[in-house]
């Protein structure tokens, strides 16, 4: 019992330590508010018009920054729905079966009706031992949160939260508004920062706040611009940070652009269809986080682009699938795409096939 209490105390201490980066950012934010509003605007600016304009613009950026930061921190990451969890009977069967093909057969049976298209490097069904569930596409287990996170991007210590499907838009807006906040402070503080070095400011404590305010804003602007630019690139390619480092693996192999639908549709995957909400930290992302439209075609011009349907037809005659990408058949984003017809539908009515082409197992032993 004593060991258990010590372990619980350690876990509580770790949870408290995880909040240190958030408290640091919050302290910097509170100081910057005092330094800009009180010391710069109210005490150092002489022009009334300049004061009013700077205070209104500053509070707009401040409000959007705090709002998006708050939503990123306190929006709980989404976990896979119950359909992806193994049933009690499958869990009991899994305990008795040795690792290998027998377990994979259990996973295949559990995943046969699930919208799963990605695999492990060995081509097996992606399964989480800790959560005892079949992983949805783009879902990963977070070692810090100790749970599977839908469309996990990364665990961010600065927000003490996993960034994933439920809060990725908030995280992106947090980066954008924090960058604008810092750039605005640096731009409006610059002339007073120059006066500091030319002895143009009165010798009060305000001059030191003005100096450190410019240094802090400039420093954070540089780091945030690179991070924000990187995530803008990820959004344009419909990738997560994890997928940028390790491309998702489909039945036909690794495809670094497997989830890319084109720039406009990639943008709408994160921000939604209604543009009036794009700049507000309210949830508008498309989908449920458990399934995603994908082209299932390798977009790398240096590699062969072959529809998965053709491969499955050639290699396994018992499962016939049309040469049609998933983005045409399952994504409501692509309603303007050209429709297709399955010419051999009538002749193949008597044949039995799986509804999910990603789970059609090829004879590769």
FIMI-715709 format. One record per residue (C-alpha): residue in three letters; z, x, y. Coordinates in steps of 0.05 Angstrom, whole numbers, padded with zeros to 5 digits, always signed. Example, Ala and Ser with C-alpha at 12.3 -4.5 7.8 and 13.67 -1.06 7.14 Angstrom:
FIMI-715709
Ala+00156+00246-00090;Ser+00143+00273-00021;
end
This chain:
FIMI-715709
Unk+00000+00000+00000;Unk+00016+00058+00046;Unk-00052+00089+00033;Unk-00085+00022+00048;Unk-00048+00015+00114;Unk-00067+00086+00134;Unk-00140+00071+00118;Unk-00137+00008+00160;Unk-00107+00046+00218;Unk-00162+00098+00214;Unk-00215+00044+00215;Unk-00183+00012+00276;Unk-00181+00080+00311;Unk-00254+00091+00295;Unk-00273+00023+00323;Unk-00236+00039+00387;Unk-00270+00107+00393;Unk-00338+00073+00387;Unk-00324+00039+00454;Unk-00314+00105+00491;Unk-00389+00112+00511;Unk-00390+00040+00535;Unk-00327+00051+00577;Unk-00359+00115+00605;Unk-00422+00077+00627;Unk-00379+00021+00655;Unk-00337+00071+00695;Unk-00399+00104+00723;Unk-00427+00036+00742;Unk-00362+00015+00778;Unk-00359+00080+00816;Unk-00433+00075+00836;Unk-00420+00005+00863;Unk-00363+00029+00906;Unk-00401+00091+00929;Unk-00465+00054+00947;Unk-00437-00011+00977;Unk-00374+00015+01011;Unk-00388+00088+01027;Unk-00463+00088+01038;Unk-00483+00018+01063;Unk-00421-00005+01100;Unk-00396+00062+01128;Unk-00456+00108+01134;Unk-00515+00063+01151;Unk-00520+00048+01225;Unk-00579+00000+01225;Unk-00558-00072+01210;Unk-00626-00091+01183;Unk-00626-00032+01135;Unk-00556-00051+01112;Unk-00576-00123+01096;Unk-00640-00105+01059;Unk-00607-00050+01018;Unk-00547-00093+01000;Unk-00591-00152+00978;Unk-00638-00109+00936;Unk-00581-00069+00908;Unk-00543-00130+00883;Unk-00606-00158+00852;Unk-00617-00095+00811;Unk-00542-00090+00796;Unk-00539-00162+00770;Unk-00600-00153+00724;Unk-00574-00086+00700;Unk-00505-00114+00682;Unk-00533-00178+00652;Unk-00582-00141+00605;Unk-00529-00089+00587;Unk-00479-00143+00570;Unk-00529-00181+00526;Unk-00548-00117+00490;Unk-00475-00101+00474;Unk-00450-00170+00454;Unk-00510-00200+00419;Unk-00494-00196+00346;Unk-00548-00163+00303;Unk-00581-00211+00255;Unk-00573-00202+00180;Unk-00620-00225+00124;Unk-00615-00299+00106;Unk-00585-00323+00041;Unk-00654-00328+00008;Unk-00656-00251+00004;Unk-00588-00245-00030;Unk-00585-00241-00105;Unk-00558-00300-00142;Unk-00492-00294-00180;Unk-00530-00293-00247;Unk-00576-00237-00222;Unk-00516-00196-00198;Unk-00483-00202-00266;Unk-00547-00184-00301;Unk-00556-00125-00255;Unk-00489-00097-00275;Unk-00509-00097-00348;Unk-00578-00068-00340;Unk-00590+00007-00336;Unk-00625+00033-00274;Unk-00700+00034-00280;Unk-00754-00015-00299;Unk-00704-00068-00323;Unk-00671-00071-00255;Unk-00739-00072-00220;Unk-00757-00132-00262;Unk-00696-00168-00234;Unk-00715-00149-00163;Unk-00787-00172-00174;Unk-00763-00239-00200;Unk-00716-00248-00141;Unk-00770-00229-00091;Unk-00829-00267-00121;Unk-00826-00323-00069;Unk-00803-00280-00010;Unk-00850-00256+00045;Unk-00842-00182+00028;Unk-00899-00133+00036;Unk-00865-00065+00043;Unk-00841-00020-00013;Unk-00802+00043-00026;Unk-00838+00110-00030;Unk-00843+00101-00105;Unk-00873+00032-00098;Unk-00810-00006-00118;Unk-00779-00068-00087;Unk-00733-00048-00029;Unk-00662-00066-00049;Unk-00594-00053-00016;Unk-00538-00037-00065;Unk-00484-00046-00012;Unk-00506-00115+00012;Unk-00535-00135-00056;Unk-00599-00163-00028;Unk-00673-00153-00028;Unk-00690-00122+00039;Unk-00738-00161+00083;Unk-00794-00122+00116;Unk-00770-00076+00172;Unk-00697-00088+00152;Unk-00652-00027+00142;Unk-00579-00015+00125;Unk-00537+00012+00183;Unk-00484+00061+00160;Unk-00442+00049+00223;Unk-00443-00028+00219;Unk-00444-00025+00143;Unk-00493-00082+00137;Unk-00568-00094+00134;Unk-00600-00107+00203;Unk-00664-00146+00213;Unk-00719-00104+00244;Unk-00670-00048+00257;Unk-00691+00000+00311;Unk-00630+00045+00315;Unk-00554+00044+00324;Unk-00540+00059+00397;Unk-00472+00089+00415;Unk-00482+00073+00489;Unk-00479-00002+00473;Unk-00436+00004+00410;Unk-00484-00040+00374;Unk-00544-00040+00329;Unk-00610-00051+00365;Unk-00653-00096+00324;Unk-00691-00162+00322;Unk-00638-00203+00359;Unk-00627-00156+00418;Unk-00686-00109+00423;Unk-00715-00147+00483;Unk-00647-00141+00517;Unk-00644-00067+00502;Unk-00713-00056+00532;Unk-00695-00095+00595;Unk-00630-00056+00599;Unk-00670+00009+00600;Unk-00719-00020+00652;Unk-00666-00047+00699;Unk-00621+00014+00693;Unk-00681+00057+00711;Unk-00698+00014+00771;Unk-00625+00014+00791;Unk-00622+00090+00791;Unk-00690+00098+00825;Unk-00670+00049+00880;Unk-00605+00086+00893;Unk-00639+00154+00894;Unk-00694+00130+00941;Unk-00647+00097+00992;Unk-00595+00152+00988;Unk-00645+00209+00997;Unk-00645+00211+01073;Unk-00569+00213+01075;Unk-00568+00265+01020;Unk-00613+00309+01065;Unk-00567+00297+01124;Unk-00509+00322+01082;Unk-00542+00390+01075;Unk-00563+00392+01149;Unk-00494+00372+01173;Unk-00520+00306+01199;Unk-00464+00265+01168;Unk-00393+00259+01196;Unk-00342+00300+01159;Unk-00311+00244+01117;Unk-00302+00229+01043;Unk-00365+00187+01046;Unk-00409+00249+01048;Unk-00384+00272+00980;Unk-00396+00203+00949;Unk-00466+00203+00978;Unk-00480+00272+00949;Unk-00455+00257+00879;Unk-00488+00188+00880;Unk-00556+00220+00891;Unk-00545+00272+00837;Unk-00522+00220+00786;Unk-00579+00172+00803;Unk-00632+00227+00799;Unk-00604+00255+00734;Unk-00601+00186+00699;Unk-00671+00169+00726;Unk-00701+00228+00691;Unk-00669+00214+00624;Unk-00681+00139+00628;Unk-00754+00146+00647;Unk-00770+00185+00584;Unk-00730+00137+00539;Unk-00760+00075+00571;Unk-00831+00104+00567;Unk-00820+00119+00493;Unk-00797+00048+00477;Unk-00856+00019+00517;Unk-00901+00059+00472;Unk-00865+00032+00411;Unk-00874-00040+00436;Unk-00948-00028+00449;Unk-00956-00005+00376;Unk-00907-00057+00347;Unk-00863-00002+00317;Unk-00789+00010+00313;Unk-00758+00078+00323;Unk-00747+00083+00248;Unk-00819+00065+00234;Unk-00843+00117+00285;Unk-00808+00171+00245;Unk-00825+00143+00177;Unk-00885+00097+00171;Unk-00876+00033+00130;Unk-00903+00034+00059;Unk-00944-00023+00033;Unk-00975-00036-00035;Unk-01037+00002-00016;Unk-00996+00060+00012;Unk-00967+00085+00078;Unk-00995+00050+00140;Unk-00968+00073+00207;Unk-01003+00014+00242;Unk-00988-00038+00189;Unk-00952-00085+00237;Unk-00996-00074+00297;Unk-01033-00136+00321;Unk-01064-00108+00384;Unk-01030-00093+00451;Unk-01024-00165+00477;Unk-00998-00195+00412;Unk-00951-00136+00401;Unk-00921-00149+00470;Unk-00912-00223+00454;Unk-00877-00206+00389;Unk-00819-00178+00431;Unk-00823-00219+00495;Unk-00850-00285+00469;Unk-00905-00331+00492;Unk-00874-00357+00557;Unk-00884-00303+00610;Unk-00834-00335+00658;Unk-00778-00311+00613;Unk-00804-00240+00601;Unk-00762-00207+00656;Unk-00698-00245+00640;Unk-00649-00224+00585;Unk-00655-00288+00546;Unk-00679-00289+00474;Unk-00754-00305+00469;Unk-00778-00260+00413;Unk-00825-00291+00362;Unk-00808-00303+00289;Unk-00744-00305+00249;Unk-00735-00230+00237;Unk-00745-00237+00162;Unk-00821-00238+00160;Unk-00874-00208+00205;Unk-00949-00215+00212;Unk-00984-00153+00187;Unk-01056-00131+00180;Unk-01043-00097+00113;Unk-01101-00051+00131;Unk-01095+00023+00147;Unk-01117+00029+00219;Unk-01122+00105+00219;Unk-01196+00121+00230;Unk-01187+00185+00190;Unk-01167+00145+00129;Unk-01202+00092+00088;Unk-01193+00021+00113;Unk-01194-00023+00052;Unk-01165-00094+00050;Unk-01110-00101+00000;Unk-01143-00162-00030;Unk-01202-00120-00054;Unk-01156-00069-00086;Unk-01117-00121-00124;Unk-01180-00155-00148;Unk-01210-00090-00173;Unk-01149-00063-00208;Unk-01121-00127-00238;Unk-01169-00182-00256;Unk-01112-00231-00272;Unk-01093-00235-00198;Unk-01150-00251-00152;Unk-01140-00250-00077;Unk-01191-00257-00021;Unk-01206-00198+00023;Unk-01166-00228+00079;Unk-01111-00195+00119;Unk-01042-00228+00125;Unk-01048-00231+00201;Unk-01106-00280+00192;Unk-01069-00324+00143;Unk-00996-00324+00165;Unk-00991-00306+00238;Unk-00992-00363+00288;Unk-01004-00310+00341;Unk-01076-00303+00319;Unk-01099-00374+00326;Unk-01162-00351+00360;Unk-01184-00307+00301;Unk-01246-00325+00262;Unk-01230-00370+00202;Unk-01251-00351+00132;Unk-01269-00389+00069;Unk-01253-00369-00001;Unk-01320-00375-00035;Unk-01294-00369-00106;Unk-01237-00419-00100;Unk-01267-00472-00145;Unk-01288-00425-00200;Unk-01219-00393-00203;Unk-01176-00456-00205;Unk-01155-00445-00277;Unk-01129-00375-00264;Unk-01056-00362-00249;Unk-01036-00315-00193;Unk-00977-00299-00149;Unk-00974-00327-00079;Unk-00951-00261-00049;Unk-01004-00206-00056;Unk-00952-00153-00040;Unk-00915-00169-00104;Unk-00976-00165-00150;Unk-00958-00107-00194;Unk-01012-00057-00210;Unk-01018-00020-00277;Unk-00996+00047-00251;Unk-00952+00083-00301;
end
